[in-house]
Amino acid sequence: MQIDLMKRVIELEQRIMNLEKKLEEKQPRKIPPIRLLGEALASLLFGICIIGPLITGVCALVVLLMSYMNL
């Protein structure tokens, strides 16, 4: 009984060590400022060129429909 318990403890310690190694590998890495700036500019341009005109078009369509229905 004692031997089985010791084997189980050793097995659990090995699992813990493996999990600690995986956790160290998955620590967030620092993003370089140039990359961060590039991603921010890309996001801004996407919003200006794609999302902005879509929202404007939907609003214009709603206004057009409301004026057509005399609301």
Phi, psi and omega in degrees: 000314181294323181293318178297320180294319178294320177298319180294319179296316179296318179298317179293323177297320178295319178297318179297318179297319178296318180293323177296321177297316179297322179295320177296322180292328185267011177298138181297135179268150180286131180275131179298145182300326180294317179295318179299317178295319179298317179293323178294317179293321178297318178295319179296314179296322177299317179295320182288317188273332185248303187288318181303307178298327177296313180297318179297318179297318179295315178298318179296320178296318178296315179298317179299315178295321180292323178289328178292325181271005180058045177264000000 
